[in-house]
Amino acid sequence: MLRYFNPLAVFPPEPPYALHVVQDGARGLRVAWDPVVGATHYTVESSSDGKGFAEVANVTATSWSTG
């Protein structure tokens, strides 16, 4: 749709695949994923109800931890 209005528009990269969540320490979680070609950073979002999401981190690595 973006290219219809702007033929030079760049599409965002695909979302990461192979998402893994494991316990990290006594109370934390570690989220990891496979790298996405073309991605320069990843935005990690969290939700307490599964509806409203808020950004909690912006990382260049392919993992993030709450702990």
Secondary structure as a PSIPRED ss2 file (coil, helix, strand):
# PSIPRED VFORMAT (PSIPRED V4.0)

   1 M C   1.000  0.000  0.000
   2 L H   0.000  1.000  0.000
   3 R H   0.000  1.000  0.000
   4 Y H   0.000  1.000  0.000
   5 F H   0.000  1.000  0.000
   6 N C   1.000  0.000  0.000
   7 P C   1.000  0.000  0.000
   8 L C   1.000  0.000  0.000
   9 A C   1.000  0.000  0.000
  10 V C   1.000  0.000  0.000
  11 F C   1.000  0.000  0.000
  12 P C   1.000  0.000  0.000
  13 P C   1.000  0.000  0.000
  14 E C   1.000  0.000  0.000
  15 P C   1.000  0.000  0.000
  16 P C   1.000  0.000  0.000
  17 Y C   1.000  0.000  0.000
  18 A C   1.000  0.000  0.000
  19 L C   1.000  0.000  0.000
  20 H E   0.000  0.000  1.000
  21 V E   0.000  0.000  1.000
  22 V E   0.000  0.000  1.000
  23 Q E   0.000  0.000  1.000
  24 D E   0.000  0.000  1.000
  25 G C   1.000  0.000  0.000
  26 A C   1.000  0.000  0.000
  27 R C   1.000  0.000  0.000
  28 G E   0.000  0.000  1.000
  29 L E   0.000  0.000  1.000
  30 R E   0.000  0.000  1.000
  31 V E   0.000  0.000  1.000
  32 A E   0.000  0.000  1.000
  33 W C   1.000  0.000  0.000
  34 D C   1.000  0.000  0.000
  35 P C   1.000  0.000  0.000
  36 V C   1.000  0.000  0.000
  37 V C   1.000  0.000  0.000
  38 G C   1.000  0.000  0.000
  39 A C   1.000  0.000  0.000
  40 T C   1.000  0.000  0.000
  41 H C   1.000  0.000  0.000
  42 Y E   0.000  0.000  1.000
  43 T E   0.000  0.000  1.000
  44 V E   0.000  0.000  1.000
  45 E E   0.000  0.000  1.000
  46 S E   0.000  0.000  1.000
  47 S C   1.000  0.000  0.000
  48 S C   1.000  0.000  0.000
  49 D C   1.000  0.000  0.000
  50 G C   1.000  0.000  0.000
  51 K C   1.000  0.000  0.000
  52 G C   1.000  0.000  0.000
  53 F C   1.000  0.000  0.000
  54 A E   0.000  0.000  1.000
  55 E E   0.000  0.000  1.000
  56 V E   0.000  0.000  1.000
  57 A E   0.000  0.000  1.000
  58 N E   0.000  0.000  1.000
  59 V E   0.000  0.000  1.000
  60 T C   1.000  0.000  0.000
  61 A C   1.000  0.000  0.000
  62 T C   1.000  0.000  0.000
  63 S E   0.000  0.000  1.000
  64 W E   0.000  0.000  1.000
  65 S E   0.000  0.000  1.000
  66 T C   1.000  0.000  0.000
  67 G C   1.000  0.000  0.000
